[in-house]
Amino acid sequence: MYRERAAVGIPAAVRWVSDSSGTGPVRVLPDGCLDLLWSSRAGLLVAGPDRVAQVSWSAPGERWIGLRLPPGVGPAVFGVPAEEVRDRRVPLADLWGRAAVEPAERIRAAIDPGGARCAADWSDAGAAILEEVARARLRAAGGPDPLGAHVAARLAAGATVAATAAEVGLGARALHRRSRALFGYGPKTLARILRMRRALDLARRGVPLAEVAARSGYADQAHLTRDVRELTGVPPTRLLTAPPD
């Protein structure tokens, strides 16, 4: 069971919950985001930005609560450049030390390990704590770097890296350096990932793949298929038969 909805007080952030049946792996696609996670088995974790899809396994009955922070926001919450957690799943205590103990204890108490709460109750209670913690960290940091949202929005809309750099008044090297800190990788990699996400969204709405390729900036359908396979490990037709991550 997986479900998600908009977070409260953090623009473009998403809260999500998963209650694993343990029936098989889940393919998590790259998206330029960092996640604050709580697992009933592993506790509080930070999921860094991935360059390619990660295949995740959960134990039967394992509960997950997550807060997906939009590109560029995670570093202000976690206090580290995104590239330090790229392609990694890191215990929150490794980044925050003892400051991670209090939210972990609050979540354990809120989700009721005895099982008396229904799924909606425990997930809402846990997600609310994750959101509260993230909002407090953002306030303490003075908010996220506004460059992150601007660059991500322009690249997501299909702007070129050169045009985006010119628009924000940065040279190519400066934009690359800032992007690694904000997103975990350079703007070309982020643009490629966001283009793939845009293409898959179109395809899931029933747009034929040849048209998806043309509308998303690929040379042709073969280019789309090759790029999706490199980023996710499978062709787009395989992804379209599974629910979105």
ABEGO torsion letter per residue (X at the ends): XBBBBBBBGBBGBBBBBBBBAGAEBBBBBBAGBBBBBBBAAAEBBBBBBBABBBBBBBBBGBBBBBBBBBBGAAAAAAGBBAAAABGBBBBAAAAAEAAAAAAAAAAAAAAGAAGABBAAAAAAAAAAAAAAAAAAAAAAAGEBBAAAAAAAAAAAAGBBAAAAAAAAGBBAAAAAAAAAAAAGBBAAAAAAAAAAAAAAAAAAAGBBAAAAAAAAGBABAAAAAAAAAAAAGBBAAAAAABBBX
